[in-house]
Amino acid sequence: MTPDQIVTAIGELFAGEGASDYLGEEVTQAEHMLQAAALAEAEGAAPALVAAALLHDVGHFRGAIHGRELMAGTADNRHSHQGADWLTPWFGPAVTEPVRLHVAAKRYLCAVEPAYLDRLSEASVHTLSLQGGPMDPAEAASFAGLPYAADAVRLRRWDDDAKDPDAPTPSFDHFRELLVELATSR
């Protein structure tokens, strides 16, 4: 696929599956991801990190991977890893690794910032229990040493804040050129 073709395919996922509910939150899956990217952009994040914020939950889309069983099941569906793996042919590690690590970043923040857990939505607390719960000290130290850990923590915070049904939400086309440029430079 060319960069334009993959971005078109991603846009179709946002328009199709993205219109469905977001795991018990008050926004759709697409609104959530678009809000996360808008928060990253407003904070002046690097283009690759804005793209990671936009694409962080692509692993929940059946058209990209295998779907959204996380809320219905009793185990983690590893959407972060599967989403990152799916994106790898078109995007570099500055995009894919924060996507891969955004669930681990939630577990990390719960371990190193005790008040962080209180910020999580009910759905996010539920998924945390399926994803392994807060990290232990050794896991947290290991995570903190990873090359994209700091970016994943930033992405995680945007992820947590991107669930506002009243927030202005840009369209997917707002980020289209950014994605095409990042896929082109791979």
Number of C-alpha atoms within 10 A of each C-alpha: 9 11 18 16 11 17 22 16 15 22 18 14 18 23 15 13 17 21 14 14 15 20 18 12 16 14 21 20 24 27 28 30 29 26 27 29 30 25 22 24 17 10 11 11 18 13 19 21 25 26 29 32 33 28 26 34 26 28 26 25 20 13 15 16 15 14 15 17 16 18 16 8 11 12 14 17 20 15 25 25 20 20 23 26 17 16 25 16 13 20 25 16 17 18 28 27 26 31 34 25 25 28 25 26 26 27 24 25 19 22 19 15 9 10 11 15 17 10 13 16 15 12 13 18 16 14 21 20 14 16 19 13 17 21 20 13 12 9 14 19 13 12 19 15 10 12 13 20 20 16 22 27 21 17 30 24 19 21 23 16 16 22 21 15 14 8 12 11 19 13 16 20 12 11 20 16 13 16 27 19 15 18 22 13 11 12
